[in-house]
């Protein structure tokens, strides 16, 4: 079973700053089968990144994903007020396709 | 437009049963695998179960194996989750989510999510 660890747990930043979120896997995730989801309070998760680096429809290019193997990163350049949310990574390489514990990006 | 609408949530006593439904529209339902993902109050996402599009292969998280049953009726574009022997730790918002491929295994992530149904297990 692949276990995902996300860091930091909470990231306190100001609008306009850059956010760097980490997702580390206990085993290699083949084919970069790693997704990121954004969740705002009271809302369902929303697909943000798939294949480690492909951006889903509707998200601007200030969001980018990178990484391979066991180390993956989500970067949000120039934070906008609507970007403050919780971000989860999920591997879909092996079952069970577990999620990481999440990183909360909050306004400083 | 893809839409997923969950229903059937509510308050149930420990040991009781409940069936969630997820009505899908905006896509050819039988062509895609579907998942249930839950979120306990104030906690993160937990993948629960998955079912393939047509052949109905299924897979469960260890935490619900033997108690929950995922199924689908492709003629009604509806996904189900039958939850038996419910425990307090099953209290959560349950989301149905569409996968991008028909299968339930590797390579398929979730591209659309429903708004969720709250299940509360309490005496």
HADDOCK unambig.tbl for C-alpha pairs under 7 A between the chains (distance, minus, plus):
assign (segid A and resid 33 and name CA) (segid B and resid 107 and name CA) 6.30 0.50 0.50
assign (segid A and resid 43 and name CA) (segid B and resid 115 and name CA) 6.73 0.50 0.50
assign (segid A and resid 44 and name CA) (segid B and resid 113 and name CA) 6.47 0.50 0.50
assign (segid A and resid 44 and name CA) (segid B and resid 114 and name CA) 6.72 0.50 0.50
assign (segid A and resid 44 and name CA) (segid B and resid 115 and name CA) 5.38 0.50 0.50
assign (segid A and resid 44 and name CA) (segid B and resid 116 and name CA) 6.91 0.50 0.50
assign (segid A and resid 45 and name CA) (segid B and resid 113 and name CA) 6.81 0.50 0.50
assign (segid A and resid 47 and name CA) (segid B and resid 110 and name CA) 6.99 0.50 0.50
assign (segid A and resid 47 and name CA) (segid B and resid 111 and name CA) 5.69 0.50 0.50
assign (segid A and resid 92 and name CA) (segid B and resid 106 and name CA) 5.63 0.50 0.50
assign (segid A and resid 92 and name CA) (segid B and resid 107 and name CA) 5.70 0.50 0.50
assign (segid A and resid 92 and name CA) (segid B and resid 108 and name CA) 6.22 0.50 0.50
assign (segid A and resid 92 and name CA) (segid B and resid 109 and name CA) 6.09 0.50 0.50
assign (segid A and resid 93 and name CA) (segid B and resid 106 and name CA) 4.72 0.50 0.50
assign (segid A and resid 93 and name CA) (segid B and resid 107 and name CA) 5.84 0.50 0.50
assign (segid A and resid 94 and name CA) (segid B and resid 106 and name CA) 5.72 0.50 0.50
assign (segid A and resid 95 and name CA) (segid B and resid 105 and name CA) 6.91 0.50 0.50
assign (segid A and resid 96 and name CA) (segid B and resid 61 and name CA) 6.62 0.50 0.50
assign (segid A and resid 97 and name CA) (segid B and resid 47 and name CA) 6.94 0.50 0.50
assign (segid A and resid 98 and name CA) (segid B and resid 46 and name CA) 6.82 0.50 0.50
assign (segid A and resid 98 and name CA) (segid B and resid 47 and name CA) 5.99 0.50 0.50
assign (segid A and resid 99 and name CA) (segid B and resid 45 and name CA) 6.32 0.50 0.50
assign (segid A and resid 99 and name CA) (segid B and resid 46 and name CA) 6.52 0.50 0.50
assign (segid A and resid 101 and name CA) (segid B and resid 44 and name CA) 5.57 0.50 0.50
assign (segid A and resid 102 and name CA) (segid B and resid 44 and name CA) 6.50 0.50 0.50
